[in-house]
Amino acid sequence: MIKTIRPARLSKSILVPASKSHTIRALLIASLAEGKSRILNPLDSDDAASCIRVCGLFGAGITEGKTADGRRALSVEGTGGRITAPSAPVDVGNSGTTLYLAAALAALAEEDITFTGDAQIRGRPASSLLQSLQDLGASVRCETGGKAPFTVRGPLTGGKTSIECPTSQYLSALLLASPLIAPPAVTEIDVTLLYEEPYVEMTLRWLDAQGIKMDRQGLRHFVIPGGQRYHAFERAVPGDFSSATFLFCAAAVTGGIVTLSGLDMGDSQGDKAVVSILKAMGCSVKTAGTNITLTGAALKGRDIDMNAIPDALPALAAAACFAEGVTRLLNVPQARLKETDRIAVMAEELSKMGAQVRQLPEGLEITGRANSLRGCRVDGHGDHRVVMALAVAALGAEGPTEIASAEAASVTFPGFFDLFE
């Protein structure tokens, strides 16, 4: 699908979609819990639908309904930690979070469970996670160099593993699965490399809420006793700062005013840092409860450490094109391992629009100025965050911009282009 975006100023009050990261954790924990859980205001997107499908294949019963005030709600009848092994391969679609987290949980079962996904998923590495699952007692078959499709067979028995986590999802996967290993197992995890730390903090908050016991030294060493259980819960999913990033950047680029509701600055989501980054670049920000108002202004370039917030790289790259001077997006090598190599793809597509962009080994260097881009035909490469970032850039460009593979936005932000229109 091709979408045409014309220059415009974004000034609007918007209810932000629910967090994808929270929604997937809620679904998986509820599916492994004892009893019936209710998840209020879950994200309704392609990635969330993929996770719902996987949870159903694992044996959870999931029904959709409404809250008293008309919000979407999901009722999840948990399996009590007993996973059913599907006879056919488990297709996670485009959801990397579902792939990694569900693969570790699948290793609790005593039968083969095969995972696959779309072309992008089949290109994403999982070897470090698969090796740790083997260290902890699972068997793994993979003939694609540590990428999907692969087959996992449990049960996990605990023990020791050391893992590099260029994506935080590897560690989150082990943390979610380890408490459910049959006693008297104890799992010891040493983390030798960890990017995207806020997402591990998010997982730990979910485990704390479940009463899971563990000993840990920061985010580098964990000792987790088995024989624990997840319990039914009722919880609302907060708004998604990753989706909000594109709307904040759109206001920043166009000098508009946007008020986003449903956001909790006390939440563990890493991308809330984008608010302070844009403020440091020149925007003004006001917070009132769960409402955040950002007013765009003349932007100034700066160096930004992106290690904890790799998903914000595409949107901030678009914004940097309109910031006077040099902006460097640094320390984010894992951005090359997402749905696309987002460093290379953003450099390629923004350059088509006239941006001065230079790839760094672990980031981007962008020399920007106001009115620096011109509309043209660009390609989102089937990557939802690239598509939405190019839409942000198009709002501030001269003339219309055509974005190919625009349908990818529905992976995390359905209705994104309807909102823009």
Secondary structure as UniProt FT lines:
FT   STRAND          3..5
FT   STRAND          12..15
FT   HELIX           20..32
FT   STRAND          36..40
FT   HELIX           46..57
FT   TURN            58..59
FT   STRAND          61..66
FT   TURN            68..69
FT   STRAND          72..77
FT   TURN            80..81
FT   STRAND          90..91
FT   TURN            93..94
FT   HELIX           96..106
FT   TURN            107..108
FT   STRAND          113..116
FT   TURN            119..120
FT   HELIX           121..123
FT   HELIX           127..135
FT   TURN            136..137
FT   STRAND          139..142
FT   STRAND          150..153
FT   STRAND          159..165
FT   HELIX           168..177
FT   HELIX           178..180
FT   TURN            183..184
FT   STRAND          186..194
FT   HELIX           197..209
FT   TURN            210..211
FT   STRAND          215..217
FT   TURN            218..220
FT   STRAND          221..225
FT   STRAND          234..236
FT   HELIX           241..254
FT   STRAND          257..261
FT   TURN            265..266
FT   HELIX           270..272
FT   HELIX           273..280
FT   TURN            281..282
FT   STRAND          284..288
FT   TURN            289..290
FT   STRAND          291..295
FT   STRAND          299..300
FT   STRAND          303..305
FT   TURN            307..308
FT   HELIX           310..312
FT   HELIX           313..320
FT   TURN            321..322
FT   STRAND          323..330
FT   HELIX           333..337
FT   HELIX           342..352
FT   TURN            353..354
FT   STRAND          356..360
FT   TURN            361..362
FT   STRAND          363..368
FT   TURN            370..371
FT   STRAND          377..379
FT   TURN            381..382
FT   HELIX           384..395
FT   STRAND          401..404
FT   HELIX           406..411
FT   TURN            414..415
FT   HELIX           416..420
//
